Amino acid sequence: MTATANEQHEGDAADQAWRAAIGHVAACPSCRILAGCERGDQLVRRYEEATRQARSGDAG
């Protein structure tokens, strides 16, 4: 089974969101001690949403 172009795009969006969140956490002192920050929370929420969209595309 091959992925459609839309499914591939959604997977890419989730991957990019994950990389952005990890990159931020690695550089943010608050996030590194697990206290978190507003920007880190936004990036994690963006990743979660992109992942949900990618999964719903796979199921459909």
C-alpha positions in Angstrom: 0.0 0.0 0.0 1.4 3.4 -1.0 0.7 6.7 0.7 -1.2 9.3 -1.2 0.4 12.8 -1.7 -1.9 14.2 0.9 -1.0 11.5 3.5 2.7 12.1 2.7 2.2 15.8 3.2 0.4 15.3 6.6 3.2 12.9 7.7 5.8 15.6 6.7 3.9 18.2 8.7 3.9 16.0 11.7 7.7 15.3 11.3 8.4 19.0 10.9 6.3 19.9 14.0 8.2 17.2 16.0 11.6 18.5 14.9 10.6 22.1 15.8 9.4 21.0 19.3 12.5 18.9 20.0 14.7 21.7 18.7 13.0 24.1 21.1 13.1 21.8 24.1 16.8 21.2 23.5 17.6 24.9 23.6 15.1 26.2 26.2 16.3 26.1 29.8 12.7 26.0 31.2 11.7 23.1 28.9 14.9 21.2 29.7 14.1 21.1 33.4 10.5 20.0 32.5 9.0 23.3 33.7 8.0 24.1 30.2 7.2 27.4 28.6 4.4 28.9 26.5 6.4 28.5 23.2 7.2 24.9 24.1 3.6 24.2 24.9 2.5 25.7 21.6 5.0 23.6 19.6 3.8 20.4 21.4 0.2 21.2 20.7 1.0 21.8 17.0 2.8 18.5 16.8 -0.1 16.7 18.5 -2.6 18.3 16.0 -0.4 17.4 13.0 -0.1 13.8 14.3 -3.9 13.5 14.7 -4.4 14.8 11.1 -1.9 12.4 9.7 -3.4 9.4 11.5 -7.0 10.4 10.5 -5.7 10.5 6.9 -4.2 7.0 7.2 -7.5 5.6 8.6 -9.6 7.1 5.8 
